[in-house]
């Protein structure tokens, strides 16, 4: 899961950076800006991927817990009124 999130973040950072670098290759300040944003994005991607991986794991476990509780209550209500 971590590698998938990391790949998505890498693509989300590198594709706009490279396309901006190619589109505005005549302007030196734009080239420096897009290269800098691309490099800083690549350096920050592993940290963000780790945070998102932990966040998604927590959200999925909470969601599964709520599903079990609500499903259990639904089964109890169904068995009582049947």
C-alpha positions as CSV (number, residue, x, y, z in Angstrom):
1,X,0.0,0.0,0.0
2,X,2.9,2.4,0.8
3,X,4.5,1.8,-2.6
4,X,1.2,2.4,-4.4
5,X,0.7,5.7,-2.6
6,X,4.3,6.7,-3.2
7,X,4.0,5.9,-6.9
8,X,0.8,8.0,-7.2
9,X,2.5,10.9,-5.4
10,X,5.6,10.7,-7.5
11,X,3.5,10.8,-10.6
12,X,1.4,13.7,-9.3
13,X,4.6,15.7,-8.7
14,X,6.8,14.7,-11.7
15,X,4.2,14.9,-14.5
16,X,3.3,18.6,-14.0
17,X,6.9,19.5,-13.2
18,X,8.2,17.9,-16.4
19,X,5.4,19.2,-18.6
20,X,5.9,22.8,-17.2
21,X,9.7,22.4,-17.8
22,X,9.1,21.3,-21.4
23,X,6.4,23.9,-22.2
24,X,8.4,26.9,-20.8
25,X,11.9,25.8,-21.7
26,X,12.8,29.3,-23.2
27,X,12.3,31.1,-19.8
28,X,15.2,30.3,-17.4
29,X,13.3,31.4,-14.2
30,X,10.4,29.1,-15.1
31,X,12.9,26.2,-15.7
32,X,14.5,26.7,-12.4
33,X,11.1,27.0,-10.6
34,X,9.7,23.8,-12.2
35,X,13.0,21.9,-11.5
36,X,13.0,23.1,-7.9
37,X,9.4,22.2,-7.3
38,X,10.0,18.8,-8.9
39,X,13.1,18.0,-6.7
40,X,11.4,19.3,-3.5
41,X,8.3,17.3,-4.3
42,X,10.3,14.1,-4.9
43,X,12.1,14.6,-1.6
44,X,8.8,15.2,0.3
45,X,6.9,12.3,-1.3
46,X,8.1,9.5,1.0
47,X,7.1,11.5,4.1
48,X,3.7,12.3,2.7
49,X,3.2,8.7,1.6
50,X,4.0,7.4,5.1
51,X,1.5,9.8,6.6
52,X,-1.2,8.9,4.1
53,X,-0.6,5.2,4.6
54,X,-1.0,5.5,8.3
55,X,-4.0,7.7,7.9
56,X,-5.7,5.3,5.5
57,X,-4.9,2.3,7.7
58,X,-6.5,4.1,10.7
59,X,-9.6,5.1,8.7
60,X,-10.1,1.6,7.2
61,X,-9.8,0.0,10.7
62,X,-12.3,2.5,12.2
63,X,-14.6,1.9,9.2
64,X,-14.4,-1.9,9.6
65,X,-15.1,-1.6,13.3
66,X,-18.2,0.6,12.7
67,X,-19.4,-1.9,10.1
68,X,-19.1,-4.8,12.5
69,X,-20.9,-2.9,15.3
70,X,-23.7,-1.6,13.0
71,X,-24.1,-5.0,11.3
72,X,-24.2,-6.7,14.8
73,X,-26.9,-4.3,16.0
74,X,-28.8,-4.8,12.8
75,X,-28.7,-8.6,13.2
76,X,-29.8,-8.3,16.9
77,X,-32.8,-6.1,15.9
78,X,-33.7,-8.4,13.1
79,X,-33.6,-11.5,15.4
80,X,-35.7,-9.7,18.1
81,X,-38.5,-8.5,15.8
82,X,-38.6,-11.6,13.6
